[in-house]
Amino acid sequence: SPSAEPETAITPLEIGVALNSFHSTDDPRTLGWTELRDLAIRCEALGFDTVWIPDTLIGRIEPGGAIHGWWDAIALLAAIAASTSRIKLGSWVLASLYRDPGITAKQAATIDEISSGRFVLGIGTAAVAGRVLTREKQRWFNSNAGVRPPPPGGLAVLAGGAAVVLALIVLIVGAFT
């Protein structure tokens, strides 16, 4: 008998959209909730597979440009989850060094419940603030906004925090099933 060749599973390519909190590079005003909701609904209607919300404290569209505000990623993801029905939702990327792992796990499990399993949790070291501000302005921001810079060994802290988040999500989801 001829030898059977293993089947190769092909996963379809997924296309996603990152929803920023500003209008455009020419207009850095912060988008309102209804505008962001409508964009997410439109992305779903157009057939996109995922919508990603960045977790940024403040931002600049270009170096030296105006600082604009960002809404909280967790709150936006929960609201978008309740406003959509098919599109997957992702955190692009939660600033784990600024977030408590236990609270992050509970928030992720809650969004996953609201979205009926459509949530994708992305976590990272939160290095964005250092890229958008000069060192002098970063020091000012840290002292005036109460935000600390990522500590030395940030990747080790990220790995430890990610392990805690994963373990707690398993416990939290298990408690509700």
C-alpha positions as CSV (number, residue, x, y, z in Angstrom):
1,S,0.0,0.0,0.0
2,P,1.2,3.5,-0.7
3,S,2.5,5.4,2.3
4,A,0.2,8.1,3.4
5,E,1.7,11.6,3.4
6,P,0.9,13.8,6.4
7,E,-1.7,16.4,5.9
8,T,-0.6,20.0,6.0
9,A,-2.9,22.3,7.7
10,I,-3.0,25.8,6.2
11,T,-4.2,28.5,8.5
12,P,-5.8,31.4,6.7
13,L,-4.1,34.8,6.9
14,E,-5.9,37.2,9.3
15,I,-6.0,40.9,8.6
16,G,-6.2,43.4,11.5
17,V,-6.5,47.1,12.1
18,A,-4.8,49.1,14.9
19,L,-7.2,51.8,16.1
20,N,-5.2,54.8,17.2
21,S,-6.7,57.5,19.4
22,F,-6.0,60.4,17.1
23,H,-7.7,61.7,13.9
24,S,-4.7,61.8,11.6
25,T,-1.1,62.9,11.3
26,D,-2.4,66.3,10.4
27,D,-5.0,66.4,13.1
28,P,-3.7,65.0,16.5
29,R,-7.0,65.6,18.4
30,T,-8.1,62.6,20.4
31,L,-11.0,60.6,18.9
32,G,-14.1,60.3,21.1
33,W,-15.6,57.0,22.1
34,T,-18.4,57.1,19.5
35,E,-15.8,57.6,16.7
36,L,-13.7,54.7,17.9
37,R,-16.8,52.5,18.3
38,D,-18.0,53.4,14.8
39,L,-14.5,52.6,13.4
40,A,-14.5,49.2,15.1
41,I,-18.0,48.4,13.8
42,R,-17.0,49.6,10.3
43,C,-13.9,47.3,10.4
44,E,-16.1,44.4,11.4
45,A,-18.5,45.2,8.5
46,L,-15.7,45.4,6.0
47,G,-14.5,41.9,7.0
48,F,-11.4,42.6,9.0
49,D,-10.5,39.8,11.4
50,T,-9.0,41.8,14.3
51,V,-9.0,45.2,15.9
52,W,-6.1,46.2,18.1
53,I,-6.0,48.9,20.7
54,P,-2.6,50.2,21.8
55,D,-1.9,50.8,25.5
56,T,0.0,54.1,25.5
57,L,0.1,56.7,28.3
58,I,0.7,59.7,25.9
59,G,1.8,59.9,22.4
60,R,3.2,62.0,19.6
61,I,2.5,61.4,15.9
62,E,5.9,62.8,15.0
63,P,9.1,63.8,16.9
64,G,8.7,67.3,18.3
65,G,4.9,67.3,17.5
66,A,2.1,67.9,19.8
67,I,1.3,65.4,22.6
68,H,-2.1,63.9,22.3
69,G,-4.1,61.7,24.7
70,W,-4.9,58.0,24.5
71,W,-7.9,56.3,26.1
72,D,-7.3,53.3,28.4
73,A,-6.9,50.2,26.2
74,I,-8.7,47.9,28.7
75,A,-11.8,50.1,28.9
76,L,-11.9,50.6,25.1
77,L,-11.6,46.8,24.5
78,A,-14.4,46.0,26.8
79,A,-16.7,48.6,25.2
80,I,-15.8,47.5,21.7
81,A,-16.4,43.9,22.7
82,A,-19.9,44.8,23.7
83,S,-20.5,46.8,20.5
84,T,-19.3,44.1,18.0
85,S,-20.1,40.5,17.4
86,R,-17.6,38.8,15.2
87,I,-14.3,40.7,15.0
88,K,-11.5,39.6,17.4
89,L,-10.2,42.2,19.8
90,G,-6.6,42.5,20.8
91,S,-4.4,44.6,23.2
92,W,-1.5,46.0,21.2
93,V,0.5,45.8,23.6
94,L,-0.5,46.1,27.3
95,A,2.2,47.9,29.2
96,S,2.8,45.1,31.7
97,L,5.5,47.0,33.7
98,Y,2.8,49.6,34.6
99,R,0.0,47.1,35.2
100,D,-0.6,44.8,38.1
101,P,-0.6,41.2,36.8
102,G,-3.6,40.1,38.9
103,I,-5.7,43.0,37.8
104,T,-4.6,42.5,34.2
105,A,-5.6,38.8,34.4
106,K,-9.0,39.7,35.7
107,Q,-9.5,42.4,33.1
108,A,-8.5,40.0,30.3
109,A,-10.8,37.3,31.5
110,T,-13.7,39.8,31.7
111,I,-13.1,41.1,28.2
112,D,-12.9,37.6,26.9
113,E,-16.3,36.9,28.6
114,I,-17.9,40.0,27.2
115,S,-16.5,39.2,23.7
116,S,-17.6,35.5,23.8
117,G,-14.0,34.4,23.4
118,R,-12.8,36.9,20.8
119,F,-10.1,38.6,23.0
120,V,-6.4,38.3,22.3
121,L,-4.1,39.4,25.1
122,G,-0.9,41.1,24.0
123,I,1.6,42.2,26.7
124,G,5.0,43.9,26.5
125,T,7.5,45.9,28.5
126,A,6.0,49.4,27.9
127,A,9.0,50.9,26.2
128,V,6.9,53.3,24.1
129,A,7.0,56.2,26.5
130,G,10.8,56.3,26.2
131,R,10.6,56.5,22.4
132,V,8.2,59.4,22.2
133,L,9.8,61.7,24.7
134,T,13.3,63.1,25.0
135,R,15.2,61.9,28.1
136,E,14.6,65.4,29.7
137,K,10.9,65.3,29.0
138,Q,10.7,61.6,30.1
139,R,12.2,62.6,33.5
140,W,9.6,65.5,33.7
141,F,6.8,63.1,32.8
142,N,7.9,60.5,35.2
143,S,8.1,62.9,38.1
144,N,4.9,64.8,37.3
145,A,2.7,62.0,36.1
146,G,3.8,59.4,38.6
147,V,5.0,56.9,36.0
148,R,8.2,55.1,36.4
149,P,10.5,54.2,33.5
150,P,10.9,50.5,32.8
151,P,13.3,49.0,35.3
152,P,16.6,47.4,34.3
153,G,15.9,43.8,33.4
154,G,12.5,44.7,32.0
155,L,12.3,41.5,29.9
156,A,12.7,39.4,33.0
157,V,10.0,41.4,34.8
158,L,7.8,40.9,31.7
159,A,8.4,37.2,31.7
160,G,7.5,36.9,35.4
161,G,4.4,39.1,35.1
162,A,3.3,37.2,32.0
163,A,3.6,33.9,33.9
164,V,1.4,35.3,36.8
165,V,-1.2,36.7,34.3
166,L,-1.4,33.3,32.5
167,A,-1.7,31.3,35.8
168,L,-4.4,33.7,37.1
169,I,-6.4,33.7,33.9
170,V,-6.6,29.9,34.1
171,L,-7.8,30.1,37.7
172,I,-10.3,33.0,37.0
173,V,-11.8,31.3,33.9
174,G,-12.0,28.0,35.8
175,A,-13.9,29.6,38.6
176,F,-16.6,30.7,36.3
177,T,-17.1,27.5,34.3
